[in-house]
Amino acid sequence: MADSAHVAKPLRVLVSEGNSTSAREAVTILGLSGHIVEVCDPSPHALARFSRLVAKFHRCPGLRDDPAGYLGFVEKQLARRFDVLLPIHEQGLLFARVRQRLQDQVGLALPSFESYRTAHSKAGFSRLLDQLGLPQPATQIVKSADELRAEVRFPSVVKTSVGTASRGIWFVRNDADLEDALQELSVKGAFADEVLVQDLVAGATEKAQAVFCRGKLLGFHAYRQIAAGLGGGEAIKQSVSRPVVRTLLATIGENLAWHGALSVDCVLPDDGATPLLIDCNPRLVEPMSAYLAGVDLVGLLLRISRGETPGAAAESRAGVRSHLAMQALIGCASRGATRRDIMRECWRLASGDGPYADSTEELTPLRLDWVSAVPLAMTAMALLAAPRLAVTLARRGFGAHLLDLESIRRIESENFPPAANL
């Protein structure tokens, strides 16, 4: 575990949302480090609300439905003198749009809006990889159903250019899968933007995350998915050493003059070939794995947000296993588990048995933060009552704190933000 000694002078940190797993884990790290944490989120039941480490929770307008209203709300909070604004999720796109004005009020680590938009867009990221000659699966960018039909080859992955938390992804292995994907893409209006079709490569899925200071990589961590939850998210993960991926990520950050946090997903092909980059997130993704492996990327991000230029962090330890109990239970139920199966999984989680041996809970650390037992217990009881609720529970994470195509276009427009927010 990274050093969690209390800081000499606690910082007042405003976290931009509280319903994602990344936000909940960042709250734990911030609280253990002695910082004063406040959280904004439109949901009254956000994960981060159930934490003794949160000093104050603020109900706010949803980023998706009212980006201008959300920005105005955040700026009113900043008037109360915070040290750091932490863009833990897609709110970073909005903050990058008005970066200079926000940096006049608070510590904030973000790249230019253009760089952020490139990393946030799956199509933009794929083009960047082509430009830099970096490895990715064979990829085509299409703008219509006919183009998709012409370019797809089985098996493939179809992705909307905008989407996080495993939204907008279809695994297409035959004509029936393709027609199902096309129907959903049509309902979503996805062809109003770009759609990617990418060869499905057999191999292990891994994620890597880094913190940059003006284009220079200072901290890095990678982990492998050991067991999946619903939607492809990690239920169990293990830290790994990936110098090749570190070099790839450093190249991307240098090219974009990145400032702040940046993460990538990659697949290590079964044939032992070079890791292939498959996605990018302009933020930290579930930073507790790095913290448990000895690297506090959240703390490093705070220092950069405050204008410091710290030295490079030590390498994280490989072989550190961790898990997310809620993801594990929802994933178990989504795969057709019976109530008895779910009870058995609850027992294995509680006793540290089976795949959870020598593994540390990331998301709801009951011994450190007993209030986190509330959402975990509610999830377990709901699944025991009706295992089919797994998909419904997972979709609650796709809330108003996330962006969609329309909200992105509003943020990109020339007249954003409206005069009322200036």
Backbone torsions as a table, in degrees:
resi	resn	phi	psi	omega
1	MET	NA	143.0	177.3
2	ALA	-66.6	158.4	179.5
3	ASP	-60.6	120.3	-178.2
4	SER	-110.6	22.0	178.2
5	ALA	-60.8	143.3	-178.9
6	HIS	-63.6	141.7	-179.5
7	VAL	-75.3	156.8	-179.4
8	ALA	-63.9	-39.1	179.0
9	LYS	-129.8	102.2	-179.2
10	PRO	-58.2	141.0	177.2
11	LEU	-94.5	148.1	172.2
12	ARG	-92.4	116.8	-172.3
13	VAL	-118.9	128.6	174.7
14	LEU	-103.0	116.6	179.8
15	VAL	-91.9	132.7	-166.2
16	SER	-72.8	-20.1	173.8
17	GLU	-157.8	167.2	-173.9
18	GLY	-135.1	14.1	-174.4
19	ASN	-107.4	-9.3	179.7
20	SER	-88.0	160.0	175.3
21	THR	-64.1	-34.1	179.1
22	SER	-64.1	-42.5	179.1
23	ALA	-64.6	-44.0	-178.1
24	ARG	-62.4	-39.8	179.5
25	GLU	-70.9	-37.0	177.2
26	ALA	-62.8	-37.9	177.8
27	VAL	-59.8	-43.7	179.1
28	THR	-60.3	-46.8	-178.5
29	ILE	-64.4	-43.9	179.0
30	LEU	-62.1	-44.2	-178.5
31	GLY	-65.9	-42.7	178.5
32	LEU	-63.6	-26.3	179.2
33	SER	-85.7	-0.6	175.2
34	GLY	89.7	8.6	-179.0
35	HIS	-81.7	157.5	178.2
36	ILE	-93.4	116.5	-169.4
37	VAL	-112.0	129.0	169.8
38	GLU	-123.5	149.3	-172.0
39	VAL	-130.8	138.6	172.6
40	CYS	-107.5	136.3	173.8
41	ASP	-165.0	144.8	179.0
42	PRO	-75.4	-17.1	-176.4
43	SER	-92.5	132.1	176.4
44	PRO	-72.0	-11.2	-177.6
45	HIS	-114.3	24.7	-179.2
46	ALA	-58.6	145.7	-177.4
47	LEU	-53.8	-43.8	-175.1
48	ALA	-68.5	-14.9	178.2
49	ARG	-68.3	-25.0	-177.9
50	PHE	-95.1	68.4	-179.7
51	SER	-153.4	133.9	175.4
52	ARG	-73.0	-11.5	-176.2
53	LEU	-87.9	-4.6	178.4
54	VAL	-96.6	118.0	-178.2
55	ALA	-73.3	-34.9	-178.5
56	LYS	-155.4	139.3	178.5
57	PHE	-115.0	133.2	-176.5
58	HIS	-118.2	119.7	170.0
59	ARG	-72.0	130.6	-175.5
60	CYS	-135.6	166.0	173.1
61	PRO	-61.2	154.1	180.0
62	GLY	-77.6	136.3	178.0
63	LEU	-59.5	-41.9	-177.0
64	ARG	-64.0	-46.2	-172.8
65	ASP	-88.3	-26.2	-175.3
66	ASP	-147.6	71.4	-178.0
67	PRO	-61.4	-35.3	178.5
68	ALA	-67.8	-41.3	178.0
69	GLY	-65.6	-39.1	177.4
70	TYR	-62.7	-45.2	179.4
71	LEU	-60.9	-44.5	178.9
72	GLY	-61.1	-39.1	178.7
73	PHE	-63.3	-46.2	-179.7
74	VAL	-61.1	-42.4	-178.5
75	GLU	-65.6	-33.7	175.2
76	LYS	-65.0	-37.4	177.0
77	GLN	-67.4	-38.9	-179.0
78	LEU	-63.2	-25.4	177.7
79	ALA	-63.6	-14.6	178.4
80	ARG	-87.1	11.8	172.0
81	ARG	71.0	72.1	170.1
82	PHE	-92.1	154.6	175.9
83	ASP	-85.5	-37.7	-176.1
84	VAL	-139.5	137.0	167.6
85	LEU	-103.0	120.3	-175.4
86	LEU	-105.2	103.9	178.7
87	PRO	-79.5	87.7	-168.4
88	ILE	-79.7	-16.2	-178.3
89	HIS	-141.9	-145.2	-172.6
90	GLU	-68.7	-6.6	175.4
91	GLN	-59.3	-20.3	178.7
92	GLY	-58.4	-33.1	178.7
93	LEU	-62.2	-45.7	177.7
94	LEU	-63.4	-46.5	-177.8
95	PHE	-65.4	-35.4	177.8
96	ALA	-65.8	-31.1	179.0
97	ARG	-63.5	-32.1	-179.3
98	VAL	-122.3	36.0	-171.0
99	ARG	-55.4	-48.3	-174.2
100	GLN	-62.7	-40.7	-179.3
101	ARG	-65.4	-39.6	179.2
102	LEU	-68.9	-38.8	-178.9
103	GLN	-67.2	-17.7	173.2
104	ASP	-74.5	-15.1	-176.6
105	GLN	-109.5	-25.0	-169.2
106	VAL	-159.1	158.6	172.9
107	GLY	-69.1	130.1	-174.5
108	LEU	-154.6	128.5	179.8
109	ALA	-111.5	104.0	178.2
110	LEU	-145.5	151.0	174.1
111	PRO	-81.2	-172.7	174.6
112	SER	-64.3	158.6	178.6
113	PHE	-60.9	-39.7	-179.2
114	GLU	-62.1	-43.8	178.7
115	SER	-66.5	-41.6	179.4
116	TYR	-61.6	-43.8	-178.2
117	ARG	-63.4	-37.3	177.7
118	THR	-62.3	-45.5	-178.7
119	ALA	-71.5	-30.9	-176.7
120	HIS	-76.8	-29.9	-178.6
121	SER	-87.6	126.5	178.3
122	LYS	-62.8	-38.0	177.6
123	ALA	-68.1	-42.7	178.8
124	GLY	-62.4	-40.0	179.7
125	PHE	-67.4	-41.0	178.6
126	SER	-61.9	-42.3	178.2
127	ARG	-64.1	-37.8	178.3
128	LEU	-62.7	-43.1	178.6
129	LEU	-61.0	-41.4	176.4
130	ASP	-61.2	-44.4	-178.7
131	GLN	-61.1	-38.8	-176.9
132	LEU	-89.3	-5.4	-178.5
133	GLY	69.3	31.9	-179.0
134	LEU	-96.1	151.4	-170.9
135	PRO	-74.3	134.2	172.0
136	GLN	-150.4	159.9	174.5
137	PRO	-61.6	158.0	175.9
138	ALA	-54.7	126.3	-170.2
139	THR	-134.8	137.8	172.4
140	GLN	-124.4	143.4	177.0
141	ILE	-109.6	122.3	-174.8
142	VAL	-123.3	162.2	-177.4
143	LYS	-129.7	11.6	178.9
144	SER	-156.3	163.5	178.3
145	ALA	-64.3	-38.8	180.0
146	ASP	-64.1	-41.8	177.6
147	GLU	-63.1	-39.6	179.8
148	LEU	-63.4	-46.1	178.5
149	ARG	-59.3	-37.3	-177.7
150	ALA	-72.0	-32.1	-172.8
151	GLU	-94.9	-23.6	-173.0
152	VAL	-68.7	142.5	170.2
153	ARG	-138.4	136.2	-172.1
154	PHE	-84.1	141.4	-6.5
155	PRO	-85.4	148.8	-179.5
156	SER	-137.9	166.9	170.9
157	VAL	-116.5	128.2	176.9
158	VAL	-106.6	131.9	-175.3
159	LYS	-134.8	137.3	166.7
160	THR	-74.6	151.9	-176.8
161	SER	-68.9	-27.0	177.0
162	VAL	-111.1	128.7	178.7
163	GLY	162.3	134.9	176.3
164	THR	-135.4	174.2	-178.5
165	ALA	55.1	38.7	177.3
166	SER	67.0	17.2	173.7
167	ARG	-78.8	149.2	172.6
168	GLY	70.4	36.0	179.1
169	ILE	-131.0	132.2	178.2
170	TRP	-131.0	133.5	174.5
171	PHE	-95.0	118.4	-170.5
172	VAL	-115.0	109.3	-176.2
173	ARG	-111.8	-10.9	-179.4
174	ASN	-159.9	180.0	-176.6
175	ASP	-62.8	-36.4	-179.9
176	ALA	-64.6	-43.7	176.3
177	ASP	-59.8	-40.9	-178.6
178	LEU	-63.0	-44.6	180.0
179	GLU	-65.0	-38.9	176.5
180	ASP	-61.7	-43.7	179.5
181	ALA	-63.4	-43.6	-179.7
182	LEU	-62.6	-37.8	178.5
183	GLN	-63.7	-45.5	179.5
184	GLU	-67.6	-38.6	177.2
185	LEU	-61.5	-38.8	178.7
186	SER	-66.3	-44.0	179.5
187	VAL	-61.9	-39.4	-179.2
188	LYS	-77.3	-9.5	-175.7
189	GLY	66.5	30.9	-172.1
190	ALA	-66.0	-27.0	-176.9
191	PHE	-78.9	1.5	167.6
192	ALA	-70.2	-16.3	175.6
193	ASP	-123.4	-162.1	179.8
194	GLU	-94.8	150.0	178.0
195	VAL	-126.3	138.9	179.3
196	LEU	-104.2	142.0	169.8
197	VAL	-124.6	124.2	-168.4
198	GLN	-132.5	137.3	177.2
199	ASP	-57.2	136.2	176.1
200	LEU	-84.3	115.2	-176.2
201	VAL	-101.2	128.2	177.3
202	ALA	-73.6	128.1	179.8
203	GLY	165.9	178.5	-179.8
204	ALA	-81.8	137.8	177.6
205	THR	-89.7	131.4	178.0
206	GLU	-134.1	159.8	176.7
207	LYS	-130.5	147.3	178.0
208	ALA	-135.4	145.8	-179.1
209	GLN	-139.9	151.3	-175.3
210	ALA	-147.4	160.6	171.9
211	VAL	-120.0	131.0	-177.4
212	PHE	-115.7	149.9	170.7
213	CYS	-123.3	105.5	179.9
214	ARG	48.8	50.6	173.9
215	GLY	90.5	-6.9	-179.0
216	LYS	-105.0	126.6	180.0
217	LEU	-74.7	125.4	-178.0
218	LEU	-112.3	-29.3	-178.9
219	GLY	-141.9	142.0	-174.2
220	PHE	-147.0	145.9	176.5
221	HIS	-154.5	144.1	177.6
222	ALA	-136.4	150.3	176.4
223	TYR	-146.6	156.4	179.8
224	ARG	-107.7	142.4	174.5
225	GLN	-75.2	122.2	177.1
226	ILE	-95.2	-38.8	176.2
227	ALA	-145.1	141.1	-176.1
228	ALA	-95.8	146.8	168.4
229	GLY	-95.1	-160.9	179.3
230	LEU	-71.1	139.2	175.3
231	GLY	76.7	12.6	177.6
232	GLY	89.5	-3.2	177.5
233	GLY	-69.2	161.4	-177.0
234	GLU	-80.2	128.6	169.4
235	ALA	-97.1	-39.7	175.3
236	ILE	-132.4	136.7	179.9
237	LYS	-138.8	161.6	178.6
238	GLN	-141.2	132.8	-178.1
239	SER	-68.0	146.0	-178.6
240	VAL	-136.8	160.9	174.2
241	SER	-99.3	122.4	-175.8
242	ARG	-136.6	74.1	179.8
243	PRO	-60.7	-32.3	178.7
244	VAL	-65.0	-45.2	179.9
245	VAL	-66.6	-37.1	176.5
246	ARG	-57.6	-43.6	179.6
247	THR	-64.5	-41.7	177.8
248	LEU	-61.5	-45.6	-178.4
249	LEU	-66.6	-37.8	177.3
250	ALA	-62.7	-37.8	178.4
251	THR	-64.5	-42.8	178.7
252	ILE	-63.3	-48.1	-178.7
253	GLY	-62.6	-38.7	179.0
254	GLU	-65.7	-43.0	-179.6
255	ASN	-62.7	-37.5	-178.4
256	LEU	-89.1	1.8	-173.7
257	ALA	49.5	49.2	-171.3
258	TRP	-69.8	141.5	178.0
259	HIS	-135.6	109.3	-176.8
260	GLY	123.2	-149.5	-173.8
261	ALA	-99.1	144.2	179.8
262	LEU	-149.7	134.9	-177.8
263	SER	-131.1	152.0	175.7
264	VAL	-134.0	152.9	169.2
265	ASP	-105.4	145.5	177.1
266	CYS	-145.2	163.0	175.3
267	VAL	-122.3	133.4	175.9
268	LEU	-96.5	104.9	-174.5
269	PRO	-57.8	146.4	179.6
270	ASP	-61.3	-23.6	-178.5
271	ASP	-82.0	3.6	176.6
272	GLY	81.4	10.3	-180.0
273	ALA	-71.7	177.0	180.0
274	THR	-58.1	142.0	174.8
275	PRO	-54.4	139.2	179.7
276	LEU	-108.2	129.0	179.2
277	LEU	-80.6	131.9	-175.3
278	ILE	-123.8	-11.3	-179.7
279	ASP	-166.1	163.8	179.4
280	CYS	-141.4	142.4	174.4
281	ASN	-129.8	122.2	-178.6
282	PRO	-80.7	58.8	-175.7
283	ARG	-171.7	175.6	170.2
284	LEU	-83.8	136.1	178.7
285	VAL	-111.1	113.2	178.1
286	GLU	45.9	73.4	-171.7
287	PRO	-75.4	-1.3	-177.7
288	MET	-67.6	-31.6	177.8
289	SER	-57.6	-45.0	178.1
290	ALA	-63.9	-41.8	-178.8
291	TYR	-62.0	-43.6	179.1
292	LEU	-67.3	-27.1	179.8
293	ALA	-90.9	9.3	171.2
294	GLY	100.3	5.7	-179.6
295	VAL	-124.6	117.6	179.8
296	ASP	-91.9	86.0	-179.6
297	LEU	-69.4	-30.0	177.5
298	VAL	-65.9	-45.1	177.3
299	GLY	-61.9	-39.1	177.1
300	LEU	-63.8	-40.2	178.8
301	LEU	-64.5	-37.7	176.6
302	LEU	-61.1	-43.4	-178.2
303	ARG	-64.2	-42.1	178.2
304	ILE	-66.6	-38.5	177.2
305	SER	-59.9	-31.9	-178.5
306	ARG	-84.0	2.9	177.7
307	GLY	91.9	4.7	178.1
308	GLU	-77.6	161.1	172.9
309	THR	-123.3	79.8	-175.7
310	PRO	-73.0	162.9	173.9
311	GLY	-74.1	168.8	-179.1
312	ALA	-66.3	142.0	178.7
313	ALA	-77.1	156.7	175.8
314	ALA	-66.8	160.5	178.8
315	GLU	-70.2	140.7	177.7
316	SER	-73.1	157.6	-178.7
317	ARG	-80.7	135.8	175.2
318	ALA	-83.2	155.2	175.0
319	GLY	88.4	6.3	179.4
320	VAL	-86.6	119.4	-176.8
321	ARG	-100.6	140.8	178.1
322	SER	-146.2	166.6	-177.8
323	HIS	-149.2	165.0	175.7
324	LEU	-120.6	106.1	-173.0
325	ALA	-60.3	-40.6	-179.5
326	MET	-63.6	-43.2	177.6
327	GLN	-62.7	-40.0	-179.0
328	ALA	-63.0	-43.9	-179.1
329	LEU	-68.5	-43.7	179.3
330	ILE	-65.6	-40.6	177.5
331	GLY	-62.9	-41.6	178.1
332	CYS	-59.9	-48.1	-178.8
333	ALA	-65.3	-36.3	-177.5
334	SER	-68.3	-19.7	-179.8
335	ARG	-93.4	20.4	174.0
336	GLY	87.6	20.5	-178.3
337	ALA	-66.7	148.5	173.7
338	THR	-86.8	172.8	176.4
339	ARG	-59.4	-38.6	178.9
340	ARG	-63.3	-40.1	177.8
341	ASP	-61.6	-41.9	-178.5
342	ILE	-68.1	-39.7	176.9
343	MET	-62.5	-39.1	178.7
344	ARG	-64.7	-39.2	179.1
345	GLU	-67.4	-39.1	175.8
346	CYS	-59.4	-42.6	179.9
347	TRP	-65.0	-43.4	-179.9
348	ARG	-63.9	-37.3	176.8
349	LEU	-65.7	-44.9	-177.0
350	ALA	-68.4	-34.6	-175.9
351	SER	-94.5	-7.5	-177.0
352	GLY	67.8	39.0	-175.9
353	ASP	-100.4	164.3	175.4
354	GLY	59.8	-129.7	-176.7
355	PRO	-68.2	-11.4	-178.5
356	TYR	-95.9	4.6	176.3
357	ALA	-65.4	135.7	-179.5
358	ASP	57.5	30.9	179.6
359	SER	-120.8	146.1	-177.6
360	THR	-111.2	136.4	177.0
361	GLU	-69.0	129.2	-179.8
362	GLU	-91.0	-47.1	-163.6
363	LEU	-85.5	-42.3	-176.9
364	THR	-125.2	76.4	-175.3
365	PRO	-77.1	88.0	-169.8
366	LEU	-59.3	-37.4	-177.8
367	ARG	-70.4	-29.1	-179.6
368	LEU	-91.3	-28.5	-172.2
369	ASP	-148.1	85.1	-171.0
370	TRP	-61.7	-25.5	-178.9
371	VAL	-64.6	-24.9	-179.8
372	SER	-65.8	-9.9	176.0
373	ALA	-66.0	-24.9	-174.8
374	VAL	-62.1	-57.8	-179.6
375	PRO	-64.7	-32.1	178.5
376	LEU	-66.3	-46.0	179.5
377	ALA	-64.5	-40.9	179.2
378	MET	-63.9	-39.8	177.9
379	THR	-63.5	-46.6	-179.5
380	ALA	-61.0	-44.9	-178.6
381	MET	-65.8	-39.8	179.6
382	ALA	-64.0	-42.3	-179.3
383	LEU	-70.4	-34.7	176.5
384	LEU	-67.6	-34.2	178.2
385	ALA	-72.5	-38.2	-177.9
386	ALA	-155.4	92.8	-178.5
387	PRO	-54.4	-27.2	-178.3
388	ARG	-67.9	-9.9	178.5
389	LEU	-73.0	-2.7	-175.4
390	ALA	-55.4	-47.4	-177.9
391	VAL	-65.7	-40.3	178.5
392	THR	-61.8	-44.7	-179.9
393	LEU	-63.5	-40.6	-179.8
394	ALA	-65.0	-38.6	-177.0
395	ARG	-68.8	-16.7	177.2
396	ARG	-63.8	-20.3	176.3
397	GLY	-75.8	-13.3	-179.1
398	PHE	-93.3	57.9	-168.6
399	GLY	-97.7	-164.0	-174.9
400	ALA	-72.5	-3.5	176.8
401	HIS	-83.6	-3.3	-178.6
402	LEU	-106.7	161.9	-179.3
403	LEU	-89.8	158.2	165.7
404	ASP	-133.3	-178.6	-174.9
405	LEU	-60.7	-40.6	-178.4
406	GLU	-66.6	-44.3	-179.8
407	SER	-65.9	-34.7	176.7
408	ILE	-64.2	-43.2	179.4
409	ARG	-63.9	-35.8	177.5
410	ARG	-66.4	-41.1	179.4
411	ILE	-67.3	-34.9	-179.2
412	GLU	-76.4	-17.3	-173.6
413	SER	-63.7	153.5	-175.8
414	GLU	-63.4	-31.1	-175.9
415	ASN	-94.3	17.2	176.4
416	PHE	-96.9	138.8	-5.4
417	PRO	-80.3	157.5	177.6
418	PRO	-62.2	161.3	-174.1
419	ALA	-55.3	-31.0	-177.0
420	ALA	-61.8	-23.2	-177.9
421	ASN	-98.1	-1.5	-177.9
422	LEU	-80.3	NA	NA
